[in-house]
């Protein structure tokens, strides 16, 4: 990407985040975003189909950032699911200001949906047999959504305590994955 394109992308994203922090997605217009970003509407439409496409791209970037934080330098497995849960929680905390803007209002639950989809892809890559195993997918969904809503509904609570409790829960779920037969 050349420097002009990168500058334009950054201006569009910054303007969007500034507007999104103040109001719901459906109340943001391309016209006001372009005025704030100091670009023409045609420039915006060169980069994005509409405001919703821009929002989806930013959502994906946030989720990708969370996932990169989780797996960076870690050989994740169902044997150490408590560490995976800790890293997921810490990645959400590290991205919390962006999460609270991009996924605010009606979009709060979209983060859980996006995380579930991407975390499952990550796990299916390592454990391909899990993809078609309904029981394993239910357990994964339970762990992902449970962890997410603990994070979402307790943002003012002591993070160490939340992580400790989440780790205990996930560690107790781990035997249901039949770890020994999967990793021997």
N, C-alpha and C positions, 0 to 999 in steps of 0.2 A: 504494500500500500504506500503510495507516495505521500509526502508530508502534507500537501494540501488536502487530500482526501482524509487523512488522519485527523487534521485540525477540524475539518468539517464534521466528521463523525463525533469527535470530542465535544464540539460546540452543540451539536444536536442532543447528545446524551446528557450533557450538563444542563441544558435548558429544560429538557424533559424531566430530569430528576428534581430540578428546582420547582417546576410546576406541579409535578406529581406529589411532592412533599406538602403542597398546599391544598390540593383538591383531588377528587376522584378522577380516574382515567377517562371516563366518559364525558367529563366536563372540560377536557383539554382539547384545544383546537390546533390544527396545523398552523393557522395564521398567527396565533399568539406565540407558539413555539418558535416559528421562523423569526418573528420580531425579536424575541429574546436571544435567539442564537445568532441573529444578524445574518441570516441567509434568505435567499428567495425560496418561495414555495416549490419552484421547479427543482431546486437543489435538494430539498427534502425528499421530493418524490423520486429523485434519481437514486436515493439511498434506501427509501422505505415505501411500501405500498400505502401505509396509513399509520396512524398513531398506535393502533393495536399491534401492528407488525413490529414497530419499534419497542413497544412494551414487551412483547414476546422475546425479542432478541435480548433485552436486558435481563429478563427472567432467566433465560438460558445461560447467560453469562454468570449470573449469581449462583445458579445451581452448579455450573461447571467449576466455579471457584471453590464452592463447598466440597465438591467431590475431589478436586485436586488436593485440597488440604487434607482430606481423609486418607487418601492412598499414598501421599507423598512419603516415600521412604519406608512404607510399612507393608509387610507381607501379610495382608489381611486374610483371615480365615474364620470359619465358624467356631474354631477352637478358641480364638481370642476375640469373640464378639463383643465382650465388655470394652476392650480397647477400641474397637471399631465404633461402638456407641459413644464412648468418650470423645473420640476424634470428630464424630459427626456433631456432637453438641458444641465442642470447642470451635469447629468451623462455622457453625451457625452464630455463635457469639461473636466471632471475629468479623462476620459479615452482617451483624445485626442492624446497623444503621441503614445499610443498603436494602436489606430484607424488609425493614419497616417502611421504607419508601416504595419500593417496587411492588411489594406484595401487600400493600395496605388496603383497607376497606374490604370490598367484596372479593379481592384477590388473595386474602390470607390463606385460604385452604388450597389455593393453586400451588403454593410452595410445597405442601405435603404431597400433592399429586405428582408434581415434577420430581421431587426427591424420591418418591417411591419408584417411579418409572426408571430413573437413572441409577439408583442404588441396586435395583433388581437386575438391570443390564450388567452392572459391574459384577454382581455375585454370580449371575448366570454364565458370565465369561469364565469365571474360575470353576464353577460347579454347573456344567451344562445340564446335568440330570435334574437340577432343581427347577428348570424352566417349565417343565410339564408336570411337576409334582404339586398338586393342589394344596396339600398339607403344608409343604415348605413355603409356598407362596402366601398362604394365610399367615403363617408365623412371621414371615418377612414383613408383610403389610402391618401386622399387629405391632411389631417392634418399631418399624419406621414411623407409623402414625402416632403410636404411643409416645415415642421419643420427641417427635415434632410438637405434639400438643403439650407435653410437659415443658418444653422450651418456650412455646408461644404463650402459655397461660401463667408462667412463673418467671417472667423476665426480670422481676425485681427481687426475686429470692436469691439466696446464697448459691452461686453456681457450683461450688464444691459439693454441697449437700445434694443438689439436683443430680449432679453427675454420679455421685456415690449410689444414690437410690436407683438411677437408671441402669448403672452397671450391674447392680445386684439383680434387677429384673431380667436384663438381657442374658446375664450369666445363667440364670435359672431356666431360661428358654433354650439355651444352647443344647442340652441333652436331647431335646425333641428333634434336633436336626440329625441325630444318629451320627455324630461326628466320627466315631471310631471307624465305621465302615466306609465313610467318605474319604478319610485322609490317611488311610493305611496303605 
